[in-house]
Amino acid sequence: MKALLCLFLSFFLAISPLAVRAQSVTRTSELGFSFTVPAGWDVMETSAVAKEQARQNAKTEEDKKGLACVDIGFTARRGDPPSVMTEVALPFDCYGQQMTEADLPSFASSASAGLEQNFDLGEPVYGVYRSGTHGFWIERVKGTVKGQGAIGFTIEIACSVTKKAAVCFMAMASNDSSLAAFEQMPVSLDGDPPVALVPANAFEKKPS
């Protein structure tokens, strides 16, 4: 899913100056999930910019196919240096390929691999956990923007699959409170009761 990799990078590196300060608002996707954007974050208008940058980087037909299908849910930021969070989904009907929880490691890893082009990264940690009836795969890594070593972030990606799509939530947090806001964001998949996106024990069980 290299096209998604490019999209994730674009969210963080091509943020539009247009923003709306959000109250705590729940968003529901027809792809089978809902989430609540934390209050106090600026919701960004990034879809067109992100897709265009990713399109320019697409090198294979598979990348272009994934890019044409990808659904950008939201991008939000707060603070200075800014913490950023986003959600991206890949609908199975459009992509023409069904995914299962077994595909999550490769799907999520591809989304994070391209970070090395723009960040000096530490050693990542991984975990798997269940939220309601769904399995999640999660990665966390510390990083600094290349050439700006004094600015450090915690980058975290949590991915799962619904009946209709693969979905990843990603954060680039400049401080602990922003990371906590991301992890505590209420999320529901396929009608499960909303719960915090990332439980406290998310990294206790390592992927097999």
C-alpha positions in Angstrom: 0.0 0.0 0.0 2.7 2.4 -1.0 0.2 5.0 -2.2 -1.2 5.2 1.3 2.3 5.7 2.6 2.6 8.8 0.4 -0.7 10.1 1.6 0.2 9.8 5.3 3.3 11.8 4.6 1.4 14.4 2.7 -0.9 15.0 5.6 1.9 16.1 7.8 4.1 18.0 5.4 1.5 19.8 3.3 -1.0 21.2 5.7 -3.3 24.0 4.4 -3.5 27.2 6.4 -7.3 27.0 6.2 -8.6 25.6 9.5 -11.7 25.5 11.7 -11.4 25.1 15.4 -13.4 22.0 16.2 -15.7 21.3 19.1 -16.0 17.7 20.1 -17.8 16.3 17.1 -18.6 12.7 16.2 -18.1 11.8 12.5 -19.6 8.7 11.0 -18.4 7.0 7.8 -20.5 4.8 5.5 -17.5 2.5 5.5 -18.4 1.2 8.9 -16.7 3.3 11.5 -17.2 6.5 13.6 -14.9 8.6 15.7 -15.0 11.8 17.8 -12.6 14.6 16.9 -11.2 16.0 20.2 -12.3 19.5 21.1 -9.7 22.3 20.6 -8.1 20.9 17.5 -8.0 22.8 14.2 -9.6 20.7 11.4 -7.6 21.1 8.2 -8.6 21.3 4.6 -5.9 19.0 3.2 -7.6 16.4 0.9 -6.8 18.0 -2.4 -3.2 18.9 -1.5 -2.4 15.5 0.0 -3.8 13.6 -3.0 -2.0 15.7 -5.5 1.3 15.2 -3.8 0.8 11.5 -3.5 -0.3 11.3 -7.1 3.0 12.9 -8.2 4.9 10.3 -6.2 2.9 7.3 -7.4 5.2 5.0 -9.5 3.1 1.9 -10.1 -0.4 1.1 -11.2 -1.1 -0.5 -7.8 -0.1 2.8 -6.1 -2.4 4.8 -8.5 -5.2 2.4 -7.9 -5.0 2.7 -4.2 -4.7 6.4 -4.4 -7.8 6.7 -6.5 -9.8 4.8 -4.0 -8.5 6.2 -0.7 -10.9 8.0 1.5 -9.6 10.9 3.6 -11.6 11.4 6.7 -10.1 14.3 8.5 -6.8 16.0 9.4 -6.5 18.1 12.6 -3.7 19.9 14.4 -3.0 21.9 17.5 -0.1 23.6 19.2 3.3 24.9 18.1 5.2 22.9 17.1 1.9 21.4 15.8 0.7 18.0 16.7 -1.3 16.4 13.9 -3.8 13.6 13.6 -5.6 12.1 10.7 -7.7 9.1 9.5 -7.5 7.4 6.1 -9.6 4.5 4.8 -9.3 2.2 1.8 -12.7 0.9 0.6 -12.7 -2.7 -0.5 -15.4 -2.2 -3.2 -13.3 0.4 -4.9 -9.9 -1.3 -4.5 -11.2 -4.7 -5.6 -9.5 -6.6 -2.8 -10.8 -7.7 0.6 -8.5 -7.4 3.5 -8.6 -9.2 6.9 -6.8 -8.7 10.2 -4.0 -10.9 8.9 -3.2 -8.2 6.4 -2.9 -5.4 9.0 0.9 -5.6 9.7 1.9 -5.1 6.0 -0.9 -2.5 5.4 0.1 -0.4 8.4 3.9 -0.9 7.9 3.7 0.5 4.4 2.0 3.6 5.8 4.9 4.3 8.2 7.9 3.2 6.1 8.0 6.4 4.1 8.5 8.4 7.2 12.2 7.7 6.9 12.4 10.1 4.0 11.5 13.0 6.2 12.3 12.0 9.8 15.2 10.6 11.7 13.5 7.8 13.6 14.3 5.8 16.7 13.5 2.2 17.3 9.8 1.5 16.7 7.6 -0.6 19.1 4.6 -2.6 17.9 1.5 -4.1 19.5 -1.8 -5.8 18.7 -5.0 -5.5 20.7 -8.7 -6.0 20.4 -11.3 -3.3 20.6 -14.8 -4.7 20.8 -15.0 -7.3 18.0 -12.1 -5.9 16.0 -8.4 -6.5 16.0 -5.9 -3.5 15.8 -2.3 -3.4 14.8 -0.3 -0.4 16.3 3.1 1.1 15.9 4.8 3.9 17.9 8.2 5.5 17.1 10.0 8.6 18.2 11.3 10.9 15.5 12.7 14.3 14.6 12.3 16.2 11.4 15.4 15.9 9.2 17.5 19.0 9.6 15.4 20.1 12.6 16.7 17.8 15.3 15.5 19.9 18.2 11.8 19.3 17.2 10.8 15.8 18.4 7.6 13.9 17.8 5.9 10.7 18.8 4.4 9.1 15.7 1.7 6.5 16.2 -0.4 4.5 13.8 -3.3 2.3 14.7 -5.0 0.2 11.9 -8.0 -2.1 11.7 -10.5 -3.4 9.2 -14.3 -3.1 9.0 -16.6 -5.1 6.8 -16.1 -2.5 4.1 -12.7 -1.0 4.4 -9.2 -0.9 6.0 -8.8 2.1 8.2 -5.8 3.8 9.9 -5.7 6.5 12.5 -2.3 8.3 12.7 -0.8 10.9 15.0 2.3 13.0 15.0 2.3 14.3 18.6 4.7 17.0 19.8 3.8 16.5 23.4 2.2 13.9 25.8 -1.1 15.7 26.0 -1.6 15.5 22.3 -0.7 11.9 22.2 -3.2 11.2 25.0 -5.9 13.0 23.1 -5.3 10.9 20.1 -5.2 7.6 22.0 -8.4 8.5 24.0 -10.4 9.5 20.9 -13.6 7.5 21.0 -13.8 5.1 18.0 -16.5 2.6 16.9 -16.1 -0.1 14.2 -19.1 -1.8 12.6 -21.5 -0.7 15.3 -19.4 -1.7 18.3 -19.8 0.7 21.3 -17.4 3.6 21.1 -14.2 3.1 23.1 -10.8 4.8 23.3 -8.8 4.2 20.2 -5.7 2.9 22.0 -6.0 1.0 25.3 -3.4 1.3 28.0 -2.2 -2.3 27.3 -1.9 -1.8 23.5 1.8 -2.6 23.5 1.9 -5.4 25.9 1.1 -8.1 23.3 3.6 -8.2 20.5 2.6 -9.1 16.9 3.4 -12.8 16.1 
